[in-house]
Structure formats: C-alpha cells, structure tokens
C-alpha cells in the first residue's frame, strides 16, 4: 500500500528556488519512494529521520510507519542540507 506524502512549507519554499528539471526529478523520486520507502532511503545517524538521494540533492524526511505518511521536511544540495543534522 502506498504511503501518503506531505510536504512542509519549508520544503516547498526550497523547491521553488531550484531549477524546474531538478524539481521534477525530486517530485518523481519522492512519488516512486512512497510505494516502498524503506527500499530507497537511508537513516540519519543521530536523528530519527531519513534521507533520499536525487543526484547531488538530498531530501530529508520523516516516515511514520503506523500512519503510512511521509513528511518531506527539507530539500537541498548535499553541501548545505546536512548542516542542521
């Protein structure tokens, strides 16, 4: 069964700053991931969060297994995305 994807306002604002082709790749990857998220993501070491790789960009997300919801928290280039984590 497919997980529901919810984007935070922060992640939507970050997407608006990116190139249109990169945004399409990110959205497609997140939608593909929503079918079986744990096959695509890696857990962040210090937090109960996960990251998804799309080229040089990373998507930081929280996955609630019980409710089958993926919260996309942040989207950004790999150079800067991990500074808060």
RAQUI-V631267 format. One record per pair of residues at least 12 apart in sequence whose C-alpha atoms are under 7 Angstrom apart, sorted by the first residue. I is the first residue (numbers start at 1). J is the second residue. D is the distance in whole Angstrom. If there is no record, write none. Layout:
i->I j->J d->D
i->I j->J d->D
//
This chain:
i->1 j->35 d->7
i->2 j->34 d->6
i->2 j->35 d->4
i->3 j->34 d->5
i->3 j->35 d->6
i->3 j->68 d->5
i->3 j->69 d->5
i->3 j->70 d->6
i->4 j->34 d->7
i->4 j->68 d->6
i->4 j->69 d->5
i->4 j->70 d->6
i->5 j->34 d->7
i->5 j->69 d->6
i->5 j->70 d->5
i->5 j->71 d->6
i->6 j->70 d->6
i->6 j->71 d->5
i->6 j->72 d->6
i->7 j->71 d->6
i->7 j->72 d->5
i->7 j->73 d->7
i->8 j->72 d->6
i->8 j->73 d->6
i->10 j->73 d->7
i->10 j->74 d->6
i->11 j->72 d->7
i->11 j->73 d->6
i->11 j->74 d->5
i->11 j->75 d->6
i->14 j->75 d->6
i->14 j->76 d->7
i->15 j->75 d->7
i->26 j->54 d->6
i->40 j->52 d->7
i->49 j->61 d->6
i->49 j->62 d->5
i->50 j->62 d->6
i->56 j->77 d->6
i->56 j->78 d->6
i->57 j->76 d->5
i->57 j->77 d->4
i->57 j->78 d->5
i->58 j->75 d->6
i->58 j->76 d->6
i->58 j->77 d->6
i->58 j->78 d->6
i->58 j->81 d->7
i->59 j->72 d->7
i->59 j->74 d->6
i->59 j->75 d->5
i->59 j->76 d->7
i->60 j->72 d->6
i->60 j->73 d->6
i->60 j->74 d->5
i->60 j->75 d->6
i->61 j->73 d->5
//
